[in-house]
Amino acid sequence: MYNKVIAIGRLTATPELQKTASDKSLVRATLAVNRRYKAANGEREADFLNLVLWGRLAESLASYASKGSLISLDGELRTRHYEREGQKHYVTEILGHGFQLLESRAQRAVRENNSGADLADLVLEAEDLPF
């Protein structure tokens, strides 16, 4: 059996590094990934994927990425559940194994200088991707 996820999208917030009680590094983040086709109203919808990264990978993401950073993430899909007030809750996340920043420092600087612009203007269409 095989469980592999590859996603390309933008971070919805600047990743914040956390430490567990046993001093392990942890980052929880959300990746906005555009759907392939536009909706009936002509607008492109997005899915918001929950990410979990551990160790040096978490430290690297927290150091080099920020809100709006375009990244490629590979990992595996994980589902967990917990119980609160007698109700069972399920959470689906991507456990990250690796990531790549997909924009240059110059592109990042331009995007950060135009922070007042709508993030939808920064979305790459399929024909704009370098691969």
N, C-alpha and C positions, 0 to 999 in steps of 0.2 A: 504494500500500500504506500501511497505517496501523498504528502501534504505539502504543497509549495504554493506560495502566493507571491506575485510580483505586482507592485502597484506604483504608478507615477502620479504625483499630485503635489499640492502645496500645503504646507503646515498652516493650521488655522490659528496657532498661537506660538509664541517663543517657547521652546522646550525648557522646562525647569528640572534641574538635576535634584533628585532626592536620594537620601541614604536610608537604608533599612537599619534595624536595630543591630544587625550583624555587620554593618558598615559596607554593604553592597550598593553599588550605584544603580539607580533606576530612573528611567524617564517614561512618563505616560504622555502621549501626544495624540492629536487627531489630524488625519490627512484628508484633505478635500480632493476627491477624484471625480473629474467630469465623466458623465456617461457618454457613451459613444454617439448616441443620436439625440437630436433635439426633441423636445416634447411637442405635443400638438399645438401649443401656443407659440412655438418658434423659439422658446428659450431652452438653453442647455441646463439640464439638472445635474446635480452632483450627489455623490455618496460621501458620507463622512465616516472614515474608518478609524477605529481606535487602535493605537499602537502601543506596544510595550517593548522597551529595549533595556538590556541589563549590561553591567560592567563597563568596559572601555568603550563599547559601542554607544552606550548611553552618554558617557562623558563626551565623546566626540560630537554627537548630535547636539548636545547642550552647548558645546563650545563654538561650533561652526554654523549652526542653522538658526534661523529666526522666523518670526511670523512671515508667511508668504514665501518662504524658501521652497523652490522646486526641487523635489528629491525623488529618487527611485529607491524603493524599498523592497527587499526580498525577505521572506520569512515563512512562517507557517501559521495557519488558522487555528486558534484555540478557543474553546468554549468552556466557561466555568460558571458555577452557580453559587449563590449564597442565600441564606434565609434571613429575613428581617421582618419582625412583627408577625411571624407566622406565615409570611408569604415568600414563595421561592422566586428569586430573580435570576435571570440568565444574562451573561455578558459574553459577547463574541469579540475577540481581539486578534490582531496580528502580532505574533511574537517575532520581533525583528532579528534577523541573522546578519544583515548587512544593509548599507545604504550608500548612495552616491548623491552628491550635490550636482544638480544638472544646470547650474547657471554659473557664469564666471563672476569674479569679484566686481568687474565693471557693470555687468547686468544687475548684480545685487545692489550696487551703489545707486544705479539709476532707479531701480524699484523702490529703494528706501527713501530716496529724495522725492519721489512721487507718491509718498505714503498717503496723501489725500485722495489719490486716484482710486477708483474702484478696483478691487482685486480681479473682477471679471475681465477687465481690460488686459490683464497680464496672462491670461490663459492661452496656452499654445494650442493651436489646432493641429490635427494629425499631419497635415502637409508641412507644418513648421518644424516638426521633430527632426533631429539630425540622423535618425536611423529608420 
